[in-house]
């Protein structure tokens, strides 16, 4: 059984080798691949955070750096567009 099964039907944040994606996990497999629904990418910059809608999204397991569950109450209270931060550096293996 995959350790990712605990994230199914939950809002998660996934930091991949090239970005940060949020969505609701709809499926996982034994290779660590995940399917996210209502997915969007957050692009951080010193000018604010851009939210790019992606819809249904499949992420290969070998490109996932970190995955974690999001506190939905804190998420709804936060004004994401006003967050300012340096972009995440690329992850190199």
PDB file of N, CA, C and O in Angstrom, chain B, residues numbered from 101:
ATOM      1  N   UNK B 101       0.846  -1.188   0.000  1.00  0.00           N
ATOM      2  CA  UNK B 101       0.000   0.000   0.000  1.00  0.00           C
ATOM      3  C   UNK B 101       0.887   1.245   0.000  1.00  0.00           C
ATOM      4  O   UNK B 101       1.863   1.318   0.747  1.00  0.00           O
ATOM      5  N   UNK B 102       0.551   2.205  -0.825  1.00  0.00           N
ATOM      6  CA  UNK B 102       1.316   3.437  -0.940  1.00  0.00           C
ATOM      7  C   UNK B 102       1.062   4.343   0.260  1.00  0.00           C
ATOM      8  O   UNK B 102      -0.070   4.450   0.733  1.00  0.00           O
ATOM      9  N   UNK B 103       2.108   4.993   0.749  1.00  0.00           N
ATOM     10  CA  UNK B 103       1.953   5.965   1.835  1.00  0.00           C
ATOM     11  C   UNK B 103       1.117   7.160   1.397  1.00  0.00           C
ATOM     12  O   UNK B 103       0.592   7.895   2.234  1.00  0.00           O
ATOM     13  N   UNK B 104       0.995   7.354   0.095  1.00  0.00           N
ATOM     14  CA  UNK B 104       0.211   8.478  -0.422  1.00  0.00           C
ATOM     15  C   UNK B 104      -1.289   8.253  -0.309  1.00  0.00           C
ATOM     16  O   UNK B 104      -2.056   9.204  -0.463  1.00  0.00           O
ATOM     17  N   UNK B 105      -1.733   7.035  -0.046  1.00  0.00           N
ATOM     18  CA  UNK B 105      -3.169   6.756   0.067  1.00  0.00           C
ATOM     19  C   UNK B 105      -3.834   7.601   1.139  1.00  0.00           C
ATOM     20  O   UNK B 105      -5.023   7.900   1.026  1.00  0.00           O
ATOM     21  N   UNK B 106      -3.108   7.995   2.171  1.00  0.00           N
ATOM     22  CA  UNK B 106      -3.668   8.830   3.227  1.00  0.00           C
ATOM     23  C   UNK B 106      -4.037  10.224   2.763  1.00  0.00           C
ATOM     24  O   UNK B 106      -4.763  10.934   3.459  1.00  0.00           O
ATOM     25  N   UNK B 107      -3.550  10.629   1.596  1.00  0.00           N
ATOM     26  CA  UNK B 107      -3.841  11.960   1.061  1.00  0.00           C
ATOM     27  C   UNK B 107      -5.039  11.984   0.110  1.00  0.00           C
ATOM     28  O   UNK B 107      -5.451  13.061  -0.321  1.00  0.00           O
ATOM     29  N   UNK B 108      -5.603  10.829  -0.226  1.00  0.00           N
ATOM     30  CA  UNK B 108      -6.720  10.773  -1.180  1.00  0.00           C
ATOM     31  C   UNK B 108      -7.921  11.522  -0.611  1.00  0.00           C
ATOM     32  O   UNK B 108      -8.267  11.368   0.561  1.00  0.00           O
ATOM     33  N   UNK B 109      -8.553  12.338  -1.459  1.00  0.00           N
ATOM     34  CA  UNK B 109      -9.709  13.181  -1.124  1.00  0.00           C
ATOM     35  C   UNK B 109      -9.368  14.303  -0.152  1.00  0.00           C
ATOM     36  O   UNK B 109     -10.256  14.825   0.522  1.00  0.00           O
ATOM     37  N   UNK B 110      -8.093  14.682  -0.071  1.00  0.00           N
ATOM     38  CA  UNK B 110      -7.671  15.778   0.801  1.00  0.00           C
ATOM     39  C   UNK B 110      -6.977  16.849  -0.036  1.00  0.00           C
ATOM     40  O   UNK B 110      -6.362  16.553  -1.061  1.00  0.00           O
ATOM     41  N   UNK B 111      -7.086  18.104   0.420  1.00  0.00           N
ATOM     42  CA  UNK B 111      -6.386  19.209  -0.226  1.00  0.00           C
ATOM     43  C   UNK B 111      -4.918  19.131   0.163  1.00  0.00           C
ATOM     44  O   UNK B 111      -4.580  19.101   1.346  1.00  0.00           O
ATOM     45  N   UNK B 112      -4.049  19.098  -0.840  1.00  0.00           N
ATOM     46  CA  UNK B 112      -2.618  18.961  -0.583  1.00  0.00           C
ATOM     47  C   UNK B 112      -1.825  20.021  -1.338  1.00  0.00           C
ATOM     48  O   UNK B 112      -2.285  20.586  -2.330  1.00  0.00           O
ATOM     49  N   UNK B 113      -0.622  20.272  -0.835  1.00  0.00           N
ATOM     50  CA  UNK B 113       0.362  21.084  -1.530  1.00  0.00           C
ATOM     51  C   UNK B 113       1.475  20.147  -1.966  1.00  0.00           C
ATOM     52  O   UNK B 113       1.966  19.342  -1.176  1.00  0.00           O
ATOM     53  N   UNK B 114       1.867  20.255  -3.224  1.00  0.00           N
ATOM     54  CA  UNK B 114       2.930  19.418  -3.762  1.00  0.00           C
ATOM     55  C   UNK B 114       4.027  20.333  -4.284  1.00  0.00           C
ATOM     56  O   UNK B 114       3.784  21.168  -5.156  1.00  0.00           O
ATOM     57  N   UNK B 115       5.224  20.176  -3.754  1.00  0.00           N
ATOM     58  CA  UNK B 115       6.373  20.894  -4.297  1.00  0.00           C
ATOM     59  C   UNK B 115       7.079  19.918  -5.223  1.00  0.00           C
ATOM     60  O   UNK B 115       7.584  18.877  -4.803  1.00  0.00           O
ATOM     61  N   UNK B 116       7.097  20.287  -6.491  1.00  0.00           N
ATOM     62  CA  UNK B 116       7.710  19.427  -7.504  1.00  0.00           C
ATOM     63  C   UNK B 116       9.109  19.939  -7.816  1.00  0.00           C
ATOM     64  O   UNK B 116       9.559  20.930  -7.241  1.00  0.00           O
ATOM     65  N   UNK B 117       9.781  19.268  -8.716  1.00  0.00           N
ATOM     66  CA  UNK B 117      11.122  19.691  -9.095  1.00  0.00           C
ATOM     67  C   UNK B 117      11.122  21.056  -9.767  1.00  0.00           C
ATOM     68  O   UNK B 117      12.167  21.703  -9.843  1.00  0.00           O
ATOM     69  N   UNK B 118       9.957  21.513 -10.263  1.00  0.00           N
ATOM     70  CA  UNK B 118       9.924  22.798 -10.962  1.00  0.00           C
ATOM     71  C   UNK B 118       8.798  23.728 -10.515  1.00  0.00           C
ATOM     72  O   UNK B 118       8.470  24.663 -11.245  1.00  0.00           O
ATOM     73  N   UNK B 119       8.199  23.513  -9.362  1.00  0.00           N
ATOM     74  CA  UNK B 119       7.150  24.435  -8.929  1.00  0.00           C
ATOM     75  C   UNK B 119       6.360  23.939  -7.741  1.00  0.00           C
ATOM     76  O   UNK B 119       6.691  22.924  -7.127  1.00  0.00           O
ATOM     77  N   UNK B 120       5.307  24.674  -7.428  1.00  0.00           N
ATOM     78  CA  UNK B 120       4.441  24.345  -6.298  1.00  0.00           C
ATOM     79  C   UNK B 120       3.010  24.275  -6.807  1.00  0.00           C
ATOM     80  O   UNK B 120       2.533  25.205  -7.457  1.00  0.00           O
ATOM     81  N   UNK B 121       2.317  23.162  -6.511  1.00  0.00           N
ATOM     82  CA  UNK B 121       0.980  22.903  -7.018  1.00  0.00           C
ATOM     83  C   UNK B 121       0.069  22.545  -5.847  1.00  0.00           C
ATOM     84  O   UNK B 121       0.479  21.830  -4.932  1.00  0.00           O
ATOM     85  N   UNK B 122      -1.177  23.047  -5.877  1.00  0.00           N
ATOM     86  CA  UNK B 122      -2.176  22.689  -4.875  1.00  0.00           C
ATOM     87  C   UNK B 122      -3.368  22.066  -5.563  1.00  0.00           C
ATOM     88  O   UNK B 122      -3.729  22.467  -6.670  1.00  0.00           O
ATOM     89  N   UNK B 123      -3.985  21.088  -4.918  1.00  0.00           N
ATOM     90  CA  UNK B 123      -5.178  20.466  -5.465  1.00  0.00           C
ATOM     91  C   UNK B 123      -5.686  19.377  -4.544  1.00  0.00           C
ATOM     92  O   UNK B 123      -5.056  19.055  -3.537  1.00  0.00           O
ATOM     93  N   UNK B 124      -6.826  18.815  -4.896  1.00  0.00           N
ATOM     94  CA  UNK B 124      -7.420  17.724  -4.127  1.00  0.00           C
ATOM     95  C   UNK B 124      -6.992  16.403  -4.746  1.00  0.00           C
ATOM     96  O   UNK B 124      -7.237  16.159  -5.927  1.00  0.00           O
ATOM     97  N   UNK B 125      -6.355  15.551  -3.952  1.00  0.00           N
ATOM     98  CA  UNK B 125      -5.861  14.267  -4.443  1.00  0.00           C
ATOM     99  C   UNK B 125      -7.030  13.344  -4.763  1.00  0.00           C
ATOM    100  O   UNK B 125      -7.884  13.100  -3.911  1.00  0.00           O
ATOM    101  N   UNK B 126      -7.070  12.833  -5.990  1.00  0.00           N
ATOM    102  CA  UNK B 126      -8.133  11.918  -6.404  1.00  0.00           C
ATOM    103  C   UNK B 126      -7.638  10.501  -6.608  1.00  0.00           C
ATOM    104  O   UNK B 126      -8.433   9.561  -6.610  1.00  0.00           O
ATOM    105  N   UNK B 127      -6.335  10.334  -6.781  1.00  0.00           N
ATOM    106  CA  UNK B 127      -5.824   8.984  -6.966  1.00  0.00           C
ATOM    107  C   UNK B 127      -4.313   8.936  -6.860  1.00  0.00           C
ATOM    108  O   UNK B 127      -3.626   9.925  -7.117  1.00  0.00           O
ATOM    109  N   UNK B 128      -3.802   7.773  -6.480  1.00  0.00           N
ATOM    110  CA  UNK B 128      -2.361   7.523  -6.398  1.00  0.00           C
ATOM    111  C   UNK B 128      -2.104   6.115  -6.930  1.00  0.00           C
ATOM    112  O   UNK B 128      -3.026   5.305  -7.028  1.00  0.00           O
ATOM    113  N   UNK B 129      -0.859   5.829  -7.271  1.00  0.00           N
ATOM    114  CA  UNK B 129      -0.523   4.460  -7.668  1.00  0.00           C
ATOM    115  C   UNK B 129       0.753   4.016  -6.968  1.00  0.00           C
ATOM    116  O   UNK B 129       1.350   4.781  -6.211  1.00  0.00           O
ATOM    117  N   UNK B 130       1.165   2.797  -7.218  1.00  0.00           N
ATOM    118  CA  UNK B 130       2.321   2.225  -6.523  1.00  0.00           C
ATOM    119  C   UNK B 130       3.641   2.873  -6.920  1.00  0.00           C
ATOM    120  O   UNK B 130       4.639   2.706  -6.220  1.00  0.00           O
ATOM    121  N   UNK B 131       3.668   3.610  -8.030  1.00  0.00           N
ATOM    122  CA  UNK B 131       4.878   4.301  -8.464  1.00  0.00           C
ATOM    123  C   UNK B 131       4.981   5.700  -7.870  1.00  0.00           C
ATOM    124  O   UNK B 131       5.945   6.417  -8.138  1.00  0.00           O
ATOM    125  N   UNK B 132       3.994   6.097  -7.064  1.00  0.00           N
ATOM    126  CA  UNK B 132       4.018   7.419  -6.446  1.00  0.00           C
ATOM    127  C   UNK B 132       3.425   8.513  -7.297  1.00  0.00           C
ATOM    128  O   UNK B 132       3.485   9.684  -6.921  1.00  0.00           O
ATOM    129  N   UNK B 133       2.844   8.163  -8.450  1.00  0.00           N
ATOM    130  CA  UNK B 133       2.166   9.153  -9.286  1.00  0.00           C
ATOM    131  C   UNK B 133       0.875   9.572  -8.597  1.00  0.00           C
ATOM    132  O   UNK B 133       0.233   8.755  -7.937  1.00  0.00           O
ATOM    133  N   UNK B 134       0.485  10.844  -8.742  1.00  0.00           N
ATOM    134  CA  UNK B 134      -0.753  11.310  -8.121  1.00  0.00           C
ATOM    135  C   UNK B 134      -1.616  12.052  -9.135  1.00  0.00           C
ATOM    136  O   UNK B 134      -1.111  12.641 -10.090  1.00  0.00           O
ATOM    137  N   UNK B 135      -2.922  12.011  -8.912  1.00  0.00           N
ATOM    138  CA  UNK B 135      -3.891  12.751  -9.720  1.00  0.00           C
ATOM    139  C   UNK B 135      -4.508  13.802  -8.813  1.00  0.00           C
ATOM    140  O   UNK B 135      -5.043  13.477  -7.753  1.00  0.00           O
ATOM    141  N   UNK B 136      -4.435  15.071  -9.231  1.00  0.00           N
ATOM    142  CA  UNK B 136      -5.011  16.174  -8.470  1.00  0.00           C
ATOM    143  C   UNK B 136      -6.168  16.785  -9.244  1.00  0.00           C
ATOM    144  O   UNK B 136      -6.092  16.948 -10.462  1.00  0.00           O
ATOM    145  N   UNK B 137      -7.237  17.121  -8.535  1.00  0.00           N
ATOM    146  CA  UNK B 137      -8.415  17.771  -9.109  1.00  0.00           C
ATOM    147  C   UNK B 137      -8.489  19.194  -8.564  1.00  0.00           C
ATOM    148  O   UNK B 137      -8.006  19.473  -7.467  1.00  0.00           O
ATOM    149  N   UNK B 138      -9.107  20.102  -9.350  1.00  0.00           N
ATOM    150  CA  UNK B 138      -9.215  21.516  -8.955  1.00  0.00           C
ATOM    151  C   UNK B 138      -7.838  22.057  -8.596  1.00  0.00           C
ATOM    152  O   UNK B 138      -7.650  22.713  -7.571  1.00  0.00           O
ATOM    153  N   UNK B 139      -6.902  21.769  -9.453  1.00  0.00           N
ATOM    154  CA  UNK B 139      -5.498  22.051  -9.206  1.00  0.00           C
ATOM    155  C   UNK B 139      -5.115  23.446  -9.699  1.00  0.00           C
ATOM    156  O   UNK B 139      -5.647  23.935 -10.695  1.00  0.00           O
ATOM    157  N   UNK B 140      -4.186  24.072  -8.987  1.00  0.00           N
ATOM    158  CA  UNK B 140      -3.617  25.335  -9.439  1.00  0.00           C
ATOM    159  C   UNK B 140      -2.173  25.438  -8.965  1.00  0.00           C
ATOM    160  O   UNK B 140      -1.775  24.825  -7.975  1.00  0.00           O
ATOM    161  N   UNK B 141      -1.410  26.227  -9.698  1.00  0.00           N
ATOM    162  CA  UNK B 141      -0.013  26.457  -9.355  1.00  0.00           C
ATOM    163  C   UNK B 141       0.121  27.839  -8.752  1.00  0.00           C
ATOM    164  O   UNK B 141      -0.528  28.784  -9.199  1.00  0.00           O
ATOM    165  N   UNK B 142       0.957  27.958  -7.743  1.00  0.00           N
ATOM    166  CA  UNK B 142       1.266  29.256  -7.151  1.00  0.00           C
ATOM    167  C   UNK B 142       2.660  29.662  -7.594  1.00  0.00           C
ATOM    168  O   UNK B 142       3.639  28.951  -7.364  1.00  0.00           O
ATOM    169  N   UNK B 143       2.729  30.826  -8.238  1.00  0.00           N
ATOM    170  CA  UNK B 143       4.004  31.344  -8.714  1.00  0.00           C
ATOM    171  C   UNK B 143       4.346  32.545  -7.846  1.00  0.00           C
ATOM    172  O   UNK B 143       3.732  33.605  -7.974  1.00  0.00           O
ATOM    173  N   UNK B 144       5.320  32.381  -6.969  1.00  0.00           N
ATOM    174  CA  UNK B 144       5.698  33.431  -6.028  1.00  0.00           C
ATOM    175  C   UNK B 144       6.676  34.404  -6.668  1.00  0.00           C
ATOM    176  O   UNK B 144       7.522  34.017  -7.474  1.00  0.00           O
ATOM    177  N   UNK B 145       6.546  35.689  -6.293  1.00  0.00           N
ATOM    178  CA  UNK B 145       7.495  36.711  -6.729  1.00  0.00           C
ATOM    179  C   UNK B 145       7.452  37.856  -5.731  1.00  0.00           C
ATOM    180  O   UNK B 145       6.605  37.877  -4.838  1.00  0.00           O
ATOM    181  N   UNK B 146       8.360  38.803  -5.882  1.00  0.00           N
ATOM    182  CA  UNK B 146       8.377  39.969  -4.995  1.00  0.00           C
ATOM    183  C   UNK B 146       7.231  40.925  -5.317  1.00  0.00           C
ATOM    184  O   UNK B 146       6.974  41.850  -4.545  1.00  0.00           O
ATOM    185  N   UNK B 147       6.536  40.724  -6.438  1.00  0.00           N
ATOM    186  CA  UNK B 147       5.391  41.559  -6.816  1.00  0.00           C
ATOM    187  C   UNK B 147       4.065  40.990  -6.323  1.00  0.00           C
ATOM    188  O   UNK B 147       3.039  41.662  -6.426  1.00  0.00           O
ATOM    189  N   UNK B 148       4.060  39.788  -5.798  1.00  0.00           N
ATOM    190  CA  UNK B 148       2.833  39.123  -5.361  1.00  0.00           C
ATOM    191  C   UNK B 148       2.823  37.697  -5.873  1.00  0.00           C
ATOM    192  O   UNK B 148       3.749  37.265  -6.559  1.00  0.00           O
ATOM    193  N   UNK B 149       1.786  36.979  -5.542  1.00  0.00           N
ATOM    194  CA  UNK B 149       1.679  35.575  -5.931  1.00  0.00           C
ATOM    195  C   UNK B 149       0.634  35.416  -7.023  1.00  0.00           C
ATOM    196  O   UNK B 149      -0.512  35.838  -6.870  1.00  0.00           O
ATOM    197  N   UNK B 150       1.039  34.807  -8.116  1.00  0.00           N
ATOM    198  CA  UNK B 150       0.115  34.539  -9.221  1.00  0.00           C
ATOM    199  C   UNK B 150      -0.441  33.125  -9.056  1.00  0.00           C
ATOM    200  O   UNK B 150       0.310  32.184  -8.802  1.00  0.00           O
ATOM    201  N   UNK B 151      -1.754  32.981  -9.200  1.00  0.00           N
ATOM    202  CA  UNK B 151      -2.402  31.677  -9.119  1.00  0.00           C
ATOM    203  C   UNK B 151      -2.815  31.271 -10.532  1.00  0.00           C
ATOM    204  O   UNK B 151      -3.635  31.939 -11.162  1.00  0.00           O
ATOM    205  N   UNK B 152      -2.242  30.172 -11.023  1.00  0.00           N
ATOM    206  CA  UNK B 152      -2.488  29.696 -12.381  1.00  0.00           C
ATOM    207  C   UNK B 152      -3.357  28.439 -12.311  1.00  0.00           C
ATOM    208  O   UNK B 152      -2.891  27.405 -11.833  1.00  0.00           O
ATOM    209  N   UNK B 153      -4.625  28.503 -12.784  1.00  0.00           N
ATOM    210  CA  UNK B 153      -5.480  27.311 -12.738  1.00  0.00           C
ATOM    211  C   UNK B 153      -4.983  26.232 -13.700  1.00  0.00           C
ATOM    212  O   UNK B 153      -4.609  26.525 -14.836  1.00  0.00           O
ATOM    213  N   UNK B 154      -4.983  24.975 -13.229  1.00  0.00           N
ATOM    214  CA  UNK B 154      -4.523  23.848 -14.039  1.00  0.00           C
ATOM    215  C   UNK B 154      -5.604  22.796 -14.265  1.00  0.00           C
ATOM    216  O   UNK B 154      -5.497  21.995 -15.194  1.00  0.00           O
ATOM    217  N   UNK B 155      -6.648  22.785 -13.429  1.00  0.00           N
ATOM    218  CA  UNK B 155      -7.718  21.789 -13.560  1.00  0.00           C
ATOM    219  C   UNK B 155      -7.285  20.429 -13.060  1.00  0.00           C
ATOM    220  O   UNK B 155      -6.700  20.321 -11.982  1.00  0.00           O
ATOM    221  N   UNK B 156      -7.566  19.377 -13.835  1.00  0.00           N
ATOM    222  CA  UNK B 156      -7.157  18.015 -13.490  1.00  0.00           C
ATOM    223  C   UNK B 156      -5.696  17.854 -13.889  1.00  0.00           C
ATOM    224  O   UNK B 156      -5.312  18.211 -15.003  1.00  0.00           O
ATOM    225  N   UNK B 157      -4.881  17.318 -12.986  1.00  0.00           N
ATOM    226  CA  UNK B 157      -3.438  17.324 -13.200  1.00  0.00           C
ATOM    227  C   UNK B 157      -2.839  16.012 -12.707  1.00  0.00           C
ATOM    228  O   UNK B 157      -3.181  15.542 -11.621  1.00  0.00           O
ATOM    229  N   UNK B 158      -1.956  15.424 -13.491  1.00  0.00           N
ATOM    230  CA  UNK B 158      -1.244  14.208 -13.101  1.00  0.00           C
ATOM    231  C   UNK B 158       0.214  14.575 -12.873  1.00  0.00           C
ATOM    232  O   UNK B 158       0.846  15.204 -13.722  1.00  0.00           O
ATOM    233  N   UNK B 159       0.744  14.175 -11.716  1.00  0.00           N
ATOM    234  CA  UNK B 159       2.142  14.456 -11.395  1.00  0.00           C
ATOM    235  C   UNK B 159       2.872  13.126 -11.245  1.00  0.00           C
ATOM    236  O   UNK B 159       2.456  12.258 -10.478  1.00  0.00           O
ATOM    237  N   UNK B 160       3.961  12.980 -11.985  1.00  0.00           N
ATOM    238  CA  UNK B 160       4.767  11.761 -11.889  1.00  0.00           C
ATOM    239  C   UNK B 160       5.450  11.703 -10.530  1.00  0.00           C
ATOM    240  O   UNK B 160       5.933  12.714 -10.019  1.00  0.00           O
ATOM    241  N   UNK B 161       5.483  10.528  -9.964  1.00  0.00           N
ATOM    242  CA  UNK B 161       6.068  10.346  -8.642  1.00  0.00           C
ATOM    243  C   UNK B 161       7.519  10.764  -8.550  1.00  0.00           C
ATOM    244  O   UNK B 161       7.952  11.259  -7.509  1.00  0.00           O
ATOM    245  N   UNK B 162       8.291  10.572  -9.632  1.00  0.00           N
ATOM    246  CA  UNK B 162       9.710  10.916  -9.570  1.00  0.00           C
ATOM    247  C   UNK B 162       9.976  12.413  -9.654  1.00  0.00           C
ATOM    248  O   UNK B 162      11.127  12.834  -9.539  1.00  0.00           O
ATOM    249  N   UNK B 163       8.928  13.239  -9.855  1.00  0.00           N
ATOM    250  CA  UNK B 163       9.122  14.692  -9.868  1.00  0.00           C
ATOM    251  C   UNK B 163       8.600  15.355  -8.593  1.00  0.00           C
ATOM    252  O   UNK B 163       8.655  16.578  -8.467  1.00  0.00           O
ATOM    253  N   UNK B 164       8.091  14.555  -7.643  1.00  0.00           N
ATOM    254  CA  UNK B 164       7.570  15.102  -6.390  1.00  0.00           C
ATOM    255  C   UNK B 164       8.706  15.243  -5.387  1.00  0.00           C
ATOM    256  O   UNK B 164       9.417  14.283  -5.093  1.00  0.00           O
ATOM    257  N   UNK B 165       8.865  16.465  -4.865  1.00  0.00           N
ATOM    258  CA  UNK B 165       9.848  16.702  -3.809  1.00  0.00           C
ATOM    259  C   UNK B 165       9.226  16.511  -2.441  1.00  0.00           C
ATOM    260  O   UNK B 165       9.757  15.776  -1.609  1.00  0.00           O
ATOM    261  N   UNK B 166       8.089  17.178  -2.204  1.00  0.00           N
ATOM    262  CA  UNK B 166       7.390  17.139  -0.914  1.00  0.00           C
ATOM    263  C   UNK B 166       5.893  17.182  -1.176  1.00  0.00           C
ATOM    264  O   UNK B 166       5.441  17.854  -2.103  1.00  0.00           O
ATOM    265  N   UNK B 167       5.119  16.465  -0.359  1.00  0.00           N
ATOM    266  CA  UNK B 167       3.665  16.556  -0.413  1.00  0.00           C
ATOM    267  C   UNK B 167       3.156  16.662   1.019  1.00  0.00           C
ATOM    268  O   UNK B 167       3.629  15.957   1.910  1.00  0.00           O
ATOM    269  N   UNK B 168       2.187  17.550   1.233  1.00  0.00           N
ATOM    270  CA  UNK B 168       1.630  17.716   2.567  1.00  0.00           C
ATOM    271  C   UNK B 168       0.191  18.191   2.507  1.00  0.00           C
ATOM    272  O   UNK B 168      -0.220  18.858   1.558  1.00  0.00           O
ATOM    273  N   UNK B 169      -0.569  17.839   3.535  1.00  0.00           N
ATOM    274  CA  UNK B 169      -1.978  18.235   3.606  1.00  0.00           C
ATOM    275  C   UNK B 169      -2.091  19.700   4.001  1.00  0.00           C
ATOM    276  O   UNK B 169      -1.311  20.197   4.814  1.00  0.00           O
ATOM    277  N   UNK B 170      -3.079  20.395   3.411  1.00  0.00           N
ATOM    278  CA  UNK B 170      -3.321  21.814   3.669  1.00  0.00           C
ATOM    279  C   UNK B 170      -4.437  21.967   4.695  1.00  0.00           C
ATOM    280  O   UNK B 170      -5.436  21.250   4.646  1.00  0.00           O
ATOM    281  N   UNK B 171      -4.263  22.903   5.623  1.00  0.00           N
ATOM    282  CA  UNK B 171      -5.316  23.269   6.575  1.00  0.00           C
ATOM    283  C   UNK B 171      -6.324  24.121   5.808  1.00  0.00           C
ATOM    284  O   UNK B 171      -6.036  25.273   5.483  1.00  0.00           O
ATOM    285  N   UNK B 172      -7.494  23.574   5.516  1.00  0.00           N
ATOM    286  CA  UNK B 172      -8.469  24.270   4.667  1.00  0.00           C
ATOM    287  C   UNK B 172      -8.997  25.546   5.307  1.00  0.00           C
ATOM    288  O   UNK B 172      -9.311  26.498   4.594  1.00  0.00           O
ATOM    289  N   UNK B 173      -9.103  25.592   6.636  1.00  0.00           N
ATOM    290  CA  UNK B 173      -9.557  26.819   7.301  1.00  0.00           C
ATOM    291  C   UNK B 173      -8.545  27.942   7.111  1.00  0.00           C
ATOM    292  O   UNK B 173      -8.921  29.062   6.765  1.00  0.00           O
ATOM    293  N   UNK B 174      -7.274  27.656   7.332  1.00  0.00           N
ATOM    294  CA  UNK B 174      -6.226  28.660   7.147  1.00  0.00           C
ATOM    295  C   UNK B 174      -6.125  29.075   5.683  1.00  0.00           C
ATOM    296  O   UNK B 174      -5.866  30.239   5.378  1.00  0.00           O
ATOM    297  N   UNK B 175      -6.330  28.128   4.788  1.00  0.00           N
ATOM    298  CA  UNK B 175      -6.249  28.405   3.348  1.00  0.00           C
ATOM    299  C   UNK B 175      -7.320  29.400   2.911  1.00  0.00           C
ATOM    300  O   UNK B 175      -7.037  30.290   2.109  1.00  0.00           O
ATOM    301  N   UNK B 176      -8.548  29.266   3.424  1.00  0.00           N
ATOM    302  CA  UNK B 176      -9.629  30.169   3.020  1.00  0.00           C
ATOM    303  C   UNK B 176      -9.464  31.557   3.623  1.00  0.00           C
ATOM    304  O   UNK B 176      -9.943  32.533   3.046  1.00  0.00           O
ATOM    305  N   UNK B 177      -8.797  31.669   4.768  1.00  0.00           N
ATOM    306  CA  UNK B 177      -8.588  32.973   5.403  1.00  0.00           C
ATOM    307  C   UNK B 177      -7.447  33.759   4.772  1.00  0.00           C
ATOM    308  O   UNK B 177      -7.390  34.980   4.918  1.00  0.00           O
ATOM    309  N   UNK B 178      -6.544  33.089   4.078  1.00  0.00           N
ATOM    310  CA  UNK B 178      -5.362  33.719   3.526  1.00  0.00           C
ATOM    311  C   UNK B 178      -5.666  34.417   2.199  1.00  0.00           C
ATOM    312  O   UNK B 178      -6.396  33.880   1.366  1.00  0.00           O
ATOM    313  N   UNK B 179      -5.108  35.608   2.004  1.00  0.00           N
ATOM    314  CA  UNK B 179      -5.208  36.299   0.717  1.00  0.00           C
ATOM    315  C   UNK B 179      -3.922  36.007  -0.060  1.00  0.00           C
ATOM    316  O   UNK B 179      -2.926  36.717   0.078  1.00  0.00           O
ATOM    317  N   UNK B 180      -3.958  34.973  -0.861  1.00  0.00           N
ATOM    318  CA  UNK B 180      -2.771  34.471  -1.552  1.00  0.00           C
ATOM    319  C   UNK B 180      -2.152  35.511  -2.474  1.00  0.00           C
ATOM    320  O   UNK B 180      -0.927  35.621  -2.539  1.00  0.00           O
ATOM    321  N   UNK B 181      -2.973  36.278  -3.189  1.00  0.00           N
ATOM    322  CA  UNK B 181      -2.449  37.229  -4.162  1.00  0.00           C
ATOM    323  C   UNK B 181      -1.572  38.299  -3.518  1.00  0.00           C
ATOM    324  O   UNK B 181      -0.729  38.887  -4.196  1.00  0.00           O
ATOM    325  N   UNK B 182      -1.751  38.564  -2.224  1.00  0.00           N
ATOM    326  CA  UNK B 182      -0.955  39.591  -1.549  1.00  0.00           C
ATOM    327  C   UNK B 182       0.348  39.054  -0.965  1.00  0.00           C
ATOM    328  O   UNK B 182       1.183  39.835  -0.510  1.00  0.00           O
ATOM    329  N   UNK B 183       0.536  37.728  -0.970  1.00  0.00           N
ATOM    330  CA  UNK B 183       1.784  37.158  -0.462  1.00  0.00           C
ATOM    331  C   UNK B 183       2.926  37.510  -1.398  1.00  0.00           C
ATOM    332  O   UNK B 183       2.800  37.410  -2.618  1.00  0.00           O
ATOM    333  N   UNK B 184       4.040  37.922  -0.811  1.00  0.00           N
ATOM    334  CA  UNK B 184       5.234  38.228  -1.587  1.00  0.00           C
ATOM    335  C   UNK B 184       6.372  37.358  -1.070  1.00  0.00           C
ATOM    336  O   UNK B 184       6.610  37.277   0.135  1.00  0.00           O
ATOM    337  N   UNK B 185       7.066  36.714  -1.991  1.00  0.00           N
ATOM    338  CA  UNK B 185       8.163  35.829  -1.610  1.00  0.00           C
ATOM    339  C   UNK B 185       9.057  35.600  -2.815  1.00  0.00           C
ATOM    340  O   UNK B 185       8.636  35.732  -3.964  1.00  0.00           O
ATOM    341  N   UNK B 186      10.289  35.256  -2.526  1.00  0.00           N
ATOM    342  CA  UNK B 186      11.193  34.878  -3.605  1.00  0.00           C
ATOM    343  C   UNK B 186      10.727  33.534  -4.169  1.00  0.00           C
ATOM    344  O   UNK B 186      10.264  32.677  -3.417  1.00  0.00           O
ATOM    345  N   UNK B 187      10.844  33.344  -5.474  1.00  0.00           N
ATOM    346  CA  UNK B 187      10.455  32.057  -6.063  1.00  0.00           C
ATOM    347  C   UNK B 187      11.284  30.917  -5.470  1.00  0.00           C
ATOM    348  O   UNK B 187      12.429  31.114  -5.063  1.00  0.00           O
ATOM    349  N   UNK B 188      10.691  29.728  -5.429  1.00  0.00           N
ATOM    350  CA  UNK B 188      11.425  28.560  -4.953  1.00  0.00           C
ATOM    351  C   UNK B 188      12.537  28.225  -5.943  1.00  0.00           C
ATOM    352  O   UNK B 188      12.319  28.259  -7.154  1.00  0.00           O
ATOM    353  N   UNK B 189      13.721  27.902  -5.440  1.00  0.00           N
ATOM    354  CA  UNK B 189      14.776  27.480  -6.374  1.00  0.00           C
ATOM    355  C   UNK B 189      14.457  26.093  -6.920  1.00  0.00           C
ATOM    356  O   UNK B 189      13.732  25.320  -6.294  1.00  0.00           O
ATOM    357  N   UNK B 190      14.998  25.790  -8.072  1.00  0.00           N
ATOM    358  CA  UNK B 190      14.794  24.467  -8.666  1.00  0.00           C
ATOM    359  C   UNK B 190      15.455  23.409  -7.788  1.00  0.00           C
ATOM    360  O   UNK B 190      16.522  23.639  -7.219  1.00  0.00           O
ATOM    361  N   UNK B 191      14.819  22.267  -7.685  1.00  0.00           N
ATOM    362  CA  UNK B 191      15.386  21.153  -6.921  1.00  0.00           C
ATOM    363  C   UNK B 191      16.223  20.328  -7.878  1.00  0.00           C
ATOM    364  O   UNK B 191      15.752  19.929  -8.943  1.00  0.00           O
ATOM    365  N   UNK B 192      17.463  20.074  -7.498  1.00  0.00           N
ATOM    366  CA  UNK B 192      18.302  19.230  -8.351  1.00  0.00           C
ATOM    367  C   UNK B 192      18.660  17.968  -7.585  1.00  0.00           C
ATOM    368  O   UNK B 192      18.938  18.008  -6.386  1.00  0.00           O
ATOM    369  N   UNK B 193      18.649  16.873  -8.281  1.00  0.00           N
ATOM    370  CA  UNK B 193      18.927  15.578  -7.645  1.00  0.00           C
ATOM    371  C   UNK B 193      20.356  15.174  -7.832  1.00  0.00           C
ATOM    372  O   UNK B 193      20.763  14.112  -7.361  1.00  0.00           O
TER     373      UNK B 193
END
